[in-house]
């Protein structure tokens, strides 16, 4: 998930997990994502 801020990226990923039916709601998805490691990447547009 490419975003400027880590918290925004986690939130969008959580929303995608709900849309895909992998979790029941965003709160559940956020709890699953709390321990997921983050990689930062520079992107040139």
mmCIF entry with sequence, helices, sheets and N, C-alpha, C, O atoms, coordinates in Angstrom:
data_MODEL
# 
_entry.id   MODEL 
# 
_entity.id                         1 
_entity.type                       polymer 
_entity.pdbx_number_of_molecules   1 
# 
_entity_poly.entity_id                      1 
_entity_poly.type                           'polypeptide(L)' 
_entity_poly.nstd_linkage                   no 
_entity_poly.nstd_monomer                   no 
_entity_poly.pdbx_seq_one_letter_code       
;(UNK)(UNK)(UNK)(UNK)(UNK)(UNK)(UNK)(UNK)(UNK)(UNK)(UNK)(UNK)(UNK)(UNK)(UNK)(UNK)
(UNK)(UNK)(UNK)(UNK)(UNK)(UNK)(UNK)(UNK)(UNK)(UNK)(UNK)(UNK)(UNK)(UNK)(UNK)(UNK)
(UNK)(UNK)(UNK)(UNK)(UNK)(UNK)(UNK)(UNK)(UNK)(UNK)(UNK)(UNK)(UNK)
;
_entity_poly.pdbx_seq_one_letter_code_can   XXXXXXXXXXXXXXXXXXXXXXXXXXXXXXXXXXXXXXXXXXXXX 
_entity_poly.pdbx_strand_id                 A 
# 
loop_
_entity_poly_seq.entity_id 
_entity_poly_seq.num 
_entity_poly_seq.mon_id 
_entity_poly_seq.hetero 
1 1  UNK n 
1 2  UNK n 
1 3  UNK n 
1 4  UNK n 
1 5  UNK n 
1 6  UNK n 
1 7  UNK n 
1 8  UNK n 
1 9  UNK n 
1 10 UNK n 
1 11 UNK n 
1 12 UNK n 
1 13 UNK n 
1 14 UNK n 
1 15 UNK n 
1 16 UNK n 
1 17 UNK n 
1 18 UNK n 
1 19 UNK n 
1 20 UNK n 
1 21 UNK n 
1 22 UNK n 
1 23 UNK n 
1 24 UNK n 
1 25 UNK n 
1 26 UNK n 
1 27 UNK n 
1 28 UNK n 
1 29 UNK n 
1 30 UNK n 
1 31 UNK n 
1 32 UNK n 
1 33 UNK n 
1 34 UNK n 
1 35 UNK n 
1 36 UNK n 
1 37 UNK n 
1 38 UNK n 
1 39 UNK n 
1 40 UNK n 
1 41 UNK n 
1 42 UNK n 
1 43 UNK n 
1 44 UNK n 
1 45 UNK n 
# 
_struct_asym.id          A 
_struct_asym.entity_id   1 
# 
loop_
_struct_conf.conf_type_id 
_struct_conf.id 
_struct_conf.pdbx_PDB_helix_id 
_struct_conf.beg_label_comp_id 
_struct_conf.beg_label_asym_id 
_struct_conf.beg_label_seq_id 
_struct_conf.pdbx_beg_PDB_ins_code 
_struct_conf.end_label_comp_id 
_struct_conf.end_label_asym_id 
_struct_conf.end_label_seq_id 
_struct_conf.pdbx_end_PDB_ins_code 
_struct_conf.beg_auth_comp_id 
_struct_conf.beg_auth_asym_id 
_struct_conf.beg_auth_seq_id 
_struct_conf.end_auth_comp_id 
_struct_conf.end_auth_asym_id 
_struct_conf.end_auth_seq_id 
_struct_conf.pdbx_PDB_helix_class 
_struct_conf.details 
_struct_conf.pdbx_PDB_helix_length 
HELX_P HELX_P1 AA1 UNK A 6  ? UNK A 19 ? UNK A 6  UNK A 19 1 ? 14 
HELX_P HELX_P2 AA2 UNK A 26 ? UNK A 33 ? UNK A 26 UNK A 33 1 ? 8  
# 
_struct_conf_type.id          HELX_P 
_struct_conf_type.criteria    ? 
_struct_conf_type.reference   ? 
# 
loop_
_atom_site.group_PDB 
_atom_site.id 
_atom_site.type_symbol 
_atom_site.label_atom_id 
_atom_site.label_alt_id 
_atom_site.label_comp_id 
_atom_site.label_asym_id 
_atom_site.label_entity_id 
_atom_site.label_seq_id 
_atom_site.pdbx_PDB_ins_code 
_atom_site.Cartn_x 
_atom_site.Cartn_y 
_atom_site.Cartn_z 
_atom_site.occupancy 
_atom_site.B_iso_or_equiv 
_atom_site.pdbx_formal_charge 
_atom_site.auth_seq_id 
_atom_site.auth_comp_id 
_atom_site.auth_asym_id 
_atom_site.auth_atom_id 
_atom_site.pdbx_PDB_model_num 
ATOM 1   N N  . UNK A 1 1  ? 0.854   -1.160  0.000   1.00 0.00 ? 1  UNK A N  1 
ATOM 2   C CA . UNK A 1 1  ? 0.000   0.000   0.000   1.00 0.00 ? 1  UNK A CA 1 
ATOM 3   C C  . UNK A 1 1  ? 0.900   1.222   0.000   1.00 0.00 ? 1  UNK A C  1 
ATOM 4   O O  . UNK A 1 1  ? 1.589   1.460   0.992   1.00 0.00 ? 1  UNK A O  1 
ATOM 5   N N  . UNK A 1 2  ? 0.924   1.995   -1.053  1.00 0.00 ? 2  UNK A N  1 
ATOM 6   C CA . UNK A 1 2  ? 1.755   3.192   -1.120  1.00 0.00 ? 2  UNK A CA 1 
ATOM 7   C C  . UNK A 1 2  ? 0.982   4.380   -0.573  1.00 0.00 ? 2  UNK A C  1 
ATOM 8   O O  . UNK A 1 2  ? -0.058  4.765   -1.107  1.00 0.00 ? 2  UNK A O  1 
ATOM 9   N N  . UNK A 1 3  ? 1.500   4.945   0.485   1.00 0.00 ? 3  UNK A N  1 
ATOM 10  C CA . UNK A 1 3  ? 0.915   6.129   1.107   1.00 0.00 ? 3  UNK A CA 1 
ATOM 11  C C  . UNK A 1 3  ? 2.044   6.952   1.707   1.00 0.00 ? 3  UNK A C  1 
ATOM 12  O O  . UNK A 1 3  ? 3.145   6.446   1.923   1.00 0.00 ? 3  UNK A O  1 
ATOM 13  N N  . UNK A 1 4  ? 1.767   8.223   1.974   1.00 0.00 ? 4  UNK A N  1 
ATOM 14  C CA . UNK A 1 4  ? 2.759   9.108   2.589   1.00 0.00 ? 4  UNK A CA 1 
ATOM 15  C C  . UNK A 1 4  ? 3.016   8.761   4.055   1.00 0.00 ? 4  UNK A C  1 
ATOM 16  O O  . UNK A 1 4  ? 4.125   8.949   4.554   1.00 0.00 ? 4  UNK A O  1 
ATOM 17  N N  . UNK A 1 5  ? 1.999   8.258   4.739   1.00 0.00 ? 5  UNK A N  1 
ATOM 18  C CA . UNK A 1 5  ? 2.100   8.008   6.168   1.00 0.00 ? 5  UNK A CA 1 
ATOM 19  C C  . UNK A 1 5  ? 1.745   6.556   6.485   1.00 0.00 ? 5  UNK A C  1 
ATOM 20  O O  . UNK A 1 5  ? 0.808   5.993   5.918   1.00 0.00 ? 5  UNK A O  1 
ATOM 21  N N  . UNK A 1 6  ? 2.500   5.971   7.389   1.00 0.00 ? 6  UNK A N  1 
ATOM 22  C CA . UNK A 1 6  ? 2.310   4.564   7.746   1.00 0.00 ? 6  UNK A CA 1 
ATOM 23  C C  . UNK A 1 6  ? 0.895   4.293   8.259   1.00 0.00 ? 6  UNK A C  1 
ATOM 24  O O  . UNK A 1 6  ? 0.283   3.295   7.879   1.00 0.00 ? 6  UNK A O  1 
ATOM 25  N N  . UNK A 1 7  ? 0.367   5.174   9.122   1.00 0.00 ? 7  UNK A N  1 
ATOM 26  C CA . UNK A 1 7  ? -0.971  4.948   9.665   1.00 0.00 ? 7  UNK A CA 1 
ATOM 27  C C  . UNK A 1 7  ? -2.050  4.984   8.584   1.00 0.00 ? 7  UNK A C  1 
ATOM 28  O O  . UNK A 1 7  ? -3.028  4.240   8.660   1.00 0.00 ? 7  UNK A O  1 
ATOM 29  N N  . UNK A 1 8  ? -1.877  5.841   7.583   1.00 0.00 ? 8  UNK A N  1 
ATOM 30  C CA . UNK A 1 8  ? -2.817  5.902   6.469   1.00 0.00 ? 8  UNK A CA 1 
ATOM 31  C C  . UNK A 1 8  ? -2.749  4.617   5.640   1.00 0.00 ? 8  UNK A C  1 
ATOM 32  O O  . UNK A 1 8  ? -3.778  4.098   5.206   1.00 0.00 ? 8  UNK A O  1 
ATOM 33  N N  . UNK A 1 9  ? -1.548  4.112   5.425   1.00 0.00 ? 9  UNK A N  1 
ATOM 34  C CA . UNK A 1 9  ? -1.387  2.873   4.663   1.00 0.00 ? 9  UNK A CA 1 
ATOM 35  C C  . UNK A 1 9  ? -2.034  1.696   5.384   1.00 0.00 ? 9  UNK A C  1 
ATOM 36  O O  . UNK A 1 9  ? -2.708  0.878   4.759   1.00 0.00 ? 9  UNK A O  1 
ATOM 37  N N  . UNK A 1 10 ? -1.832  1.611   6.690   1.00 0.00 ? 10 UNK A N  1 
ATOM 38  C CA . UNK A 1 10 ? -2.455  0.528   7.462   1.00 0.00 ? 10 UNK A CA 1 
ATOM 39  C C  . UNK A 1 10 ? -3.981  0.616   7.393   1.00 0.00 ? 10 UNK A C  1 
ATOM 40  O O  . UNK A 1 10 ? -4.660  -0.400  7.244   1.00 0.00 ? 10 UNK A O  1 
ATOM 41  N N  . UNK A 1 11 ? -4.508  1.821   7.502   1.00 0.00 ? 11 UNK A N  1 
ATOM 42  C CA . UNK A 1 11 ? -5.959  2.015   7.461   1.00 0.00 ? 11 UNK A CA 1 
ATOM 43  C C  . UNK A 1 11 ? -6.523  1.571   6.105   1.00 0.00 ? 11 UNK A C  1 
ATOM 44  O O  . UNK A 1 11 ? -7.534  0.870   6.056   1.00 0.00 ? 11 UNK A O  1 
ATOM 45  N N  . UNK A 1 12 ? -5.882  1.971   5.022   1.00 0.00 ? 12 UNK A N  1 
ATOM 46  C CA . UNK A 1 12 ? -6.356  1.581   3.686   1.00 0.00 ? 12 UNK A CA 1 
ATOM 47  C C  . UNK A 1 12 ? -6.266  0.071   3.495   1.00 0.00 ? 12 UNK A C  1 
ATOM 48  O O  . UNK A 1 12 ? -7.169  -0.537  2.920   1.00 0.00 ? 12 UNK A O  1 
ATOM 49  N N  . UNK A 1 13 ? -5.177  -0.539  3.975   1.00 0.00 ? 13 UNK A N  1 
ATOM 50  C CA . UNK A 1 13 ? -5.049  -1.989  3.874   1.00 0.00 ? 13 UNK A CA 1 
ATOM 51  C C  . UNK A 1 13 ? -6.146  -2.675  4.686   1.00 0.00 ? 13 UNK A C  1 
ATOM 52  O O  . UNK A 1 13 ? -6.720  -3.670  4.243   1.00 0.00 ? 13 UNK A O  1 
ATOM 53  N N  . UNK A 1 14 ? -6.433  -2.147  5.863   1.00 0.00 ? 14 UNK A N  1 
ATOM 54  C CA . UNK A 1 14 ? -7.510  -2.700  6.693   1.00 0.00 ? 14 UNK A CA 1 
ATOM 55  C C  . UNK A 1 14 ? -8.844  -2.630  5.953   1.00 0.00 ? 14 UNK A C  1 
ATOM 56  O O  . UNK A 1 14 ? -9.619  -3.586  5.974   1.00 0.00 ? 14 UNK A O  1 
ATOM 57  N N  . UNK A 1 15 ? -9.108  -1.503  5.303   1.00 0.00 ? 15 UNK A N  1 
ATOM 58  C CA . UNK A 1 15 ? -10.346 -1.364  4.538   1.00 0.00 ? 15 UNK A CA 1 
ATOM 59  C C  . UNK A 1 15 ? -10.410 -2.369  3.391   1.00 0.00 ? 15 UNK A C  1 
ATOM 60  O O  . UNK A 1 15 ? -11.477 -2.912  3.101   1.00 0.00 ? 15 UNK A O  1 
ATOM 61  N N  . UNK A 1 16 ? -9.286  -2.618  2.744   1.00 0.00 ? 16 UNK A N  1 
ATOM 62  C CA . UNK A 1 16 ? -9.249  -3.603  1.656   1.00 0.00 ? 16 UNK A CA 1 
ATOM 63  C C  . UNK A 1 16 ? -9.532  -5.006  2.184   1.00 0.00 ? 16 UNK A C  1 
ATOM 64  O O  . UNK A 1 16 ? -10.238 -5.782  1.539   1.00 0.00 ? 16 UNK A O  1 
ATOM 65  N N  . UNK A 1 17 ? -8.988  -5.334  3.348   1.00 0.00 ? 17 UNK A N  1 
ATOM 66  C CA . UNK A 1 17 ? -9.239  -6.658  3.930   1.00 0.00 ? 17 UNK A CA 1 
ATOM 67  C C  . UNK A 1 17 ? -10.721 -6.853  4.218   1.00 0.00 ? 17 UNK A C  1 
ATOM 68  O O  . UNK A 1 17 ? -11.247 -7.951  4.037   1.00 0.00 ? 17 UNK A O  1 
ATOM 69  N N  . UNK A 1 18 ? -11.404 -5.795  4.666   1.00 0.00 ? 18 UNK A N  1 
ATOM 70  C CA . UNK A 1 18 ? -12.850 -5.872  4.901   1.00 0.00 ? 18 UNK A CA 1 
ATOM 71  C C  . UNK A 1 18 ? -13.579 -6.063  3.579   1.00 0.00 ? 18 UNK A C  1 
ATOM 72  O O  . UNK A 1 18 ? -14.470 -6.906  3.471   1.00 0.00 ? 18 UNK A O  1 
ATOM 73  N N  . UNK A 1 19 ? -13.199 -5.280  2.572   1.00 0.00 ? 19 UNK A N  1 
ATOM 74  C CA . UNK A 1 19 ? -13.843 -5.395  1.253   1.00 0.00 ? 19 UNK A CA 1 
ATOM 75  C C  . UNK A 1 19 ? -13.682 -6.786  0.660   1.00 0.00 ? 19 UNK A C  1 
ATOM 76  O O  . UNK A 1 19 ? -14.575 -7.282  -0.028  1.00 0.00 ? 19 UNK A O  1 
ATOM 77  N N  . UNK A 1 20 ? -12.540 -7.416  0.927   1.00 0.00 ? 20 UNK A N  1 
ATOM 78  C CA . UNK A 1 20 ? -12.281 -8.756  0.404   1.00 0.00 ? 20 UNK A CA 1 
ATOM 79  C C  . UNK A 1 20 ? -12.948 -9.853  1.231   1.00 0.00 ? 20 UNK A C  1 
ATOM 80  O O  . UNK A 1 20 ? -12.943 -11.021 0.842   1.00 0.00 ? 20 UNK A O  1 
ATOM 81  N N  . UNK A 1 21 ? -13.521 -9.474  2.372   1.00 0.00 ? 21 UNK A N  1 
ATOM 82  C CA . UNK A 1 21 ? -14.181 -10.446 3.232   1.00 0.00 ? 21 UNK A CA 1 
ATOM 83  C C  . UNK A 1 21 ? -13.224 -11.244 4.094   1.00 0.00 ? 21 UNK A C  1 
ATOM 84  O O  . UNK A 1 21 ? -13.606 -12.282 4.635   1.00 0.00 ? 21 UNK A O  1 
ATOM 85  N N  . UNK A 1 22 ? -11.996 -10.787 4.234   1.00 0.00 ? 22 UNK A N  1 
ATOM 86  C CA . UNK A 1 22 ? -11.005 -11.501 5.039   1.00 0.00 ? 22 UNK A CA 1 
ATOM 87  C C  . UNK A 1 22 ? -11.210 -11.282 6.539   1.00 0.00 ? 22 UNK A C  1 
ATOM 88  O O  . UNK A 1 22 ? -10.833 -12.127 7.352   1.00 0.00 ? 22 UNK A O  1 
ATOM 89  N N  . UNK A 1 23 ? -11.808 -10.144 6.898   1.00 0.00 ? 23 UNK A N  1 
ATOM 90  C CA . UNK A 1 23 ? -12.143 -9.818  8.287   1.00 0.00 ? 23 UNK A CA 1 
ATOM 91  C C  . UNK A 1 23 ? -13.530 -9.188  8.296   1.00 0.00 ? 23 UNK A C  1 
ATOM 92  O O  . UNK A 1 23 ? -14.038 -8.774  7.253   1.00 0.00 ? 23 UNK A O  1 
ATOM 93  N N  . UNK A 1 24 ? -14.140 -9.116  9.476   1.00 0.00 ? 24 UNK A N  1 
ATOM 94  C CA . UNK A 1 24 ? -15.511 -8.611  9.534   1.00 0.00 ? 24 UNK A CA 1 
ATOM 95  C C  . UNK A 1 24 ? -15.611 -7.095  9.568   1.00 0.00 ? 24 UNK A C  1 
ATOM 96  O O  . UNK A 1 24 ? -16.586 -6.527  9.077   1.00 0.00 ? 24 UNK A O  1 
ATOM 97  N N  . UNK A 1 25 ? -14.601 -6.425  10.149  1.00 0.00 ? 25 UNK A N  1 
ATOM 98  C CA . UNK A 1 25 ? -14.648 -4.963  10.192  1.00 0.00 ? 25 UNK A CA 1 
ATOM 99  C C  . UNK A 1 25 ? -13.237 -4.377  10.283  1.00 0.00 ? 25 UNK A C  1 
ATOM 100 O O  . UNK A 1 25 ? -12.257 -5.098  10.469  1.00 0.00 ? 25 UNK A O  1 
ATOM 101 N N  . UNK A 1 26 ? -13.164 -3.051  10.145  1.00 0.00 ? 26 UNK A N  1 
ATOM 102 C CA . UNK A 1 26 ? -11.870 -2.368  10.115  1.00 0.00 ? 26 UNK A CA 1 
ATOM 103 C C  . UNK A 1 26 ? -11.131 -2.527  11.444  1.00 0.00 ? 26 UNK A C  1 
ATOM 104 O O  . UNK A 1 26 ? -9.909  -2.674  11.452  1.00 0.00 ? 26 UNK A O  1 
ATOM 105 N N  . UNK A 1 27 ? -11.848 -2.500  12.559  1.00 0.00 ? 27 UNK A N  1 
ATOM 106 C CA . UNK A 1 27 ? -11.207 -2.655  13.867  1.00 0.00 ? 27 UNK A CA 1 
ATOM 107 C C  . UNK A 1 27 ? -10.499 -4.006  13.972  1.00 0.00 ? 27 UNK A C  1 
ATOM 108 O O  . UNK A 1 27 ? -9.377  -4.080  14.475  1.00 0.00 ? 27 UNK A O  1 
ATOM 109 N N  . UNK A 1 28 ? -11.136 -5.053  13.509  1.00 0.00 ? 28 UNK A N  1 
ATOM 110 C CA . UNK A 1 28 ? -10.520 -6.380  13.522  1.00 0.00 ? 28 UNK A CA 1 
ATOM 111 C C  . UNK A 1 28 ? -9.284  -6.405  12.618  1.00 0.00 ? 28 UNK A C  1 
ATOM 112 O O  . UNK A 1 28 ? -8.246  -6.959  12.982  1.00 0.00 ? 28 UNK A O  1 
ATOM 113 N N  . UNK A 1 29 ? -9.412  -5.806  11.454  1.00 0.00 ? 29 UNK A N  1 
ATOM 114 C CA . UNK A 1 29 ? -8.286  -5.763  10.520  1.00 0.00 ? 29 UNK A CA 1 
ATOM 115 C C  . UNK A 1 29 ? -7.118  -4.988  11.121  1.00 0.00 ? 29 UNK A C  1 
ATOM 116 O O  . UNK A 1 29 ? -5.967  -5.406  10.993  1.00 0.00 ? 29 UNK A O  1 
ATOM 117 N N  . UNK A 1 30 ? -7.403  -3.868  11.772  1.00 0.00 ? 30 UNK A N  1 
ATOM 118 C CA . UNK A 1 30 ? -6.336  -3.071  12.385  1.00 0.00 ? 30 UNK A CA 1 
ATOM 119 C C  . UNK A 1 30 ? -5.628  -3.872  13.473  1.00 0.00 ? 30 UNK A C  1 
ATOM 120 O O  . UNK A 1 30 ? -4.412  -3.757  13.620  1.00 0.00 ? 30 UNK A O  1 
ATOM 121 N N  . UNK A 1 31 ? -6.352  -4.672  14.231  1.00 0.00 ? 31 UNK A N  1 
ATOM 122 C CA . UNK A 1 31 ? -5.707  -5.484  15.262  1.00 0.00 ? 31 UNK A CA 1 
ATOM 123 C C  . UNK A 1 31 ? -4.815  -6.561  14.640  1.00 0.00 ? 31 UNK A C  1 
ATOM 124 O O  . UNK A 1 31 ? -3.777  -6.908  15.202  1.00 0.00 ? 31 UNK A O  1 
ATOM 125 N N  . UNK A 1 32 ? -5.214  -7.085  13.490  1.00 0.00 ? 32 UNK A N  1 
ATOM 126 C CA . UNK A 1 32 ? -4.394  -8.066  12.778  1.00 0.00 ? 32 UNK A CA 1 
ATOM 127 C C  . UNK A 1 32 ? -3.121  -7.406  12.242  1.00 0.00 ? 32 UNK A C  1 
ATOM 128 O O  . UNK A 1 32 ? -2.056  -8.023  12.233  1.00 0.00 ? 32 UNK A O  1 
ATOM 129 N N  . UNK A 1 33 ? -3.233  -6.165  11.802  1.00 0.00 ? 33 UNK A N  1 
ATOM 130 C CA . UNK A 1 33 ? -2.108  -5.468  11.163  1.00 0.00 ? 33 UNK A CA 1 
ATOM 131 C C  . UNK A 1 33 ? -1.127  -4.826  12.145  1.00 0.00 ? 33 UNK A C  1 
ATOM 132 O O  . UNK A 1 33 ? -0.089  -4.320  11.719  1.00 0.00 ? 33 UNK A O  1 
ATOM 133 N N  . UNK A 1 34 ? -1.424  -4.831  13.438  1.00 0.00 ? 34 UNK A N  1 
ATOM 134 C CA . UNK A 1 34 ? -0.555  -4.131  14.391  1.00 0.00 ? 34 UNK A CA 1 
ATOM 135 C C  . UNK A 1 34 ? 0.866   -4.680  14.412  1.00 0.00 ? 34 UNK A C  1 
ATOM 136 O O  . UNK A 1 34 ? 1.812   -3.924  14.632  1.00 0.00 ? 34 UNK A O  1 
ATOM 137 N N  . UNK A 1 35 ? 1.031   -5.965  14.190  1.00 0.00 ? 35 UNK A N  1 
ATOM 138 C CA . UNK A 1 35 ? 2.360   -6.583  14.257  1.00 0.00 ? 35 UNK A CA 1 
ATOM 139 C C  . UNK A 1 35 ? 2.993   -6.821  12.889  1.00 0.00 ? 35 UNK A C  1 
ATOM 140 O O  . UNK A 1 35 ? 4.065   -7.421  12.799  1.00 0.00 ? 35 UNK A O  1 
ATOM 141 N N  . UNK A 1 36 ? 2.345   -6.360  11.832  1.00 0.00 ? 36 UNK A N  1 
ATOM 142 C CA . UNK A 1 36 ? 2.885   -6.549  10.481  1.00 0.00 ? 36 UNK A CA 1 
ATOM 143 C C  . UNK A 1 36 ? 4.036   -5.568  10.270  1.00 0.00 ? 36 UNK A C  1 
ATOM 144 O O  . UNK A 1 36 ? 3.862   -4.363  10.450  1.00 0.00 ? 36 UNK A O  1 
ATOM 145 N N  . UNK A 1 37 ? 5.216   -6.077  9.888   1.00 0.00 ? 37 UNK A N  1 
ATOM 146 C CA . UNK A 1 37 ? 6.350   -5.169  9.666   1.00 0.00 ? 37 UNK A CA 1 
ATOM 147 C C  . UNK A 1 37 ? 6.115   -4.267  8.453   1.00 0.00 ? 37 UNK A C  1 
ATOM 148 O O  . UNK A 1 37 ? 5.417   -4.632  7.507   1.00 0.00 ? 37 UNK A O  1 
ATOM 149 N N  . UNK A 1 38 ? 6.711   -3.094  8.513   1.00 0.00 ? 38 UNK A N  1 
ATOM 150 C CA . UNK A 1 38 ? 6.536   -2.093  7.461   1.00 0.00 ? 38 UNK A CA 1 
ATOM 151 C C  . UNK A 1 38 ? 7.851   -1.897  6.738   1.00 0.00 ? 38 UNK A C  1 
ATOM 152 O O  . UNK A 1 38 ? 8.905   -1.816  7.370   1.00 0.00 ? 38 UNK A O  1 
ATOM 153 N N  . UNK A 1 39 ? 7.798   -1.820  5.417   1.00 0.00 ? 39 UNK A N  1 
ATOM 154 C CA . UNK A 1 39 ? 8.954   -1.455  4.611   1.00 0.00 ? 39 UNK A CA 1 
ATOM 155 C C  . UNK A 1 39 ? 8.675   -0.100  3.982   1.00 0.00 ? 39 UNK A C  1 
ATOM 156 O O  . UNK A 1 39 ? 7.603   0.137   3.425   1.00 0.00 ? 39 UNK A O  1 
ATOM 157 N N  . UNK A 1 40 ? 9.656   0.779   4.083   1.00 0.00 ? 40 UNK A N  1 
ATOM 158 C CA . UNK A 1 40 ? 9.521   2.106   3.488   1.00 0.00 ? 40 UNK A CA 1 
ATOM 159 C C  . UNK A 1 40 ? 10.234  2.101   2.138   1.00 0.00 ? 40 UNK A C  1 
ATOM 160 O O  . UNK A 1 40 ? 11.293  1.490   1.989   1.00 0.00 ? 40 UNK A O  1 
ATOM 161 N N  . UNK A 1 41 ? 9.656   2.776   1.171   1.00 0.00 ? 41 UNK A N  1 
ATOM 162 C CA . UNK A 1 41 ? 10.224  2.800   -0.173  1.00 0.00 ? 41 UNK A CA 1 
ATOM 163 C C  . UNK A 1 41 ? 10.084  4.202   -0.762  1.00 0.00 ? 41 UNK A C  1 
ATOM 164 O O  . UNK A 1 41 ? 9.055   4.859   -0.603  1.00 0.00 ? 41 UNK A O  1 
ATOM 165 N N  . UNK A 1 42 ? 11.102  4.628   -1.420  1.00 0.00 ? 42 UNK A N  1 
ATOM 166 C CA . UNK A 1 42 ? 11.040  5.884   -2.139  1.00 0.00 ? 42 UNK A CA 1 
ATOM 167 C C  . UNK A 1 42 ? 10.466  5.663   -3.522  1.00 0.00 ? 42 UNK A C  1 
ATOM 168 O O  . UNK A 1 42 ? 10.841  4.717   -4.215  1.00 0.00 ? 42 UNK A O  1 
ATOM 169 N N  . UNK A 1 43 ? 9.552   6.540   -3.923  1.00 0.00 ? 43 UNK A N  1 
ATOM 170 C CA . UNK A 1 43 ? 8.913   6.415   -5.226  1.00 0.00 ? 43 UNK A CA 1 
ATOM 171 C C  . UNK A 1 43 ? 9.022   7.739   -5.959  1.00 0.00 ? 43 UNK A C  1 
ATOM 172 O O  . UNK A 1 43 ? 8.743   8.796   -5.393  1.00 0.00 ? 43 UNK A O  1 
ATOM 173 N N  . UNK A 1 44 ? 9.422   7.683   -7.196  1.00 0.00 ? 44 UNK A N  1 
ATOM 174 C CA . UNK A 1 44 ? 9.488   8.877   -8.019  1.00 0.00 ? 44 UNK A CA 1 
ATOM 175 C C  . UNK A 1 44 ? 8.370   8.811   -9.040  1.00 0.00 ? 44 UNK A C  1 
ATOM 176 O O  . UNK A 1 44 ? 8.263   7.825   -9.769  1.00 0.00 ? 44 UNK A O  1 
ATOM 177 N N  . UNK A 1 45 ? 7.537   9.834   -9.109  1.00 0.00 ? 45 UNK A N  1 
ATOM 178 C CA . UNK A 1 45 ? 6.421   9.876   -10.049 1.00 0.00 ? 45 UNK A CA 1 
ATOM 179 C C  . UNK A 1 45 ? 6.782   10.664  -11.244 1.00 0.00 ? 45 UNK A C  1 
ATOM 180 O O  . UNK A 1 45 ? 5.966   10.814  -12.154 1.00 0.00 ? 45 UNK A O  1 
# 
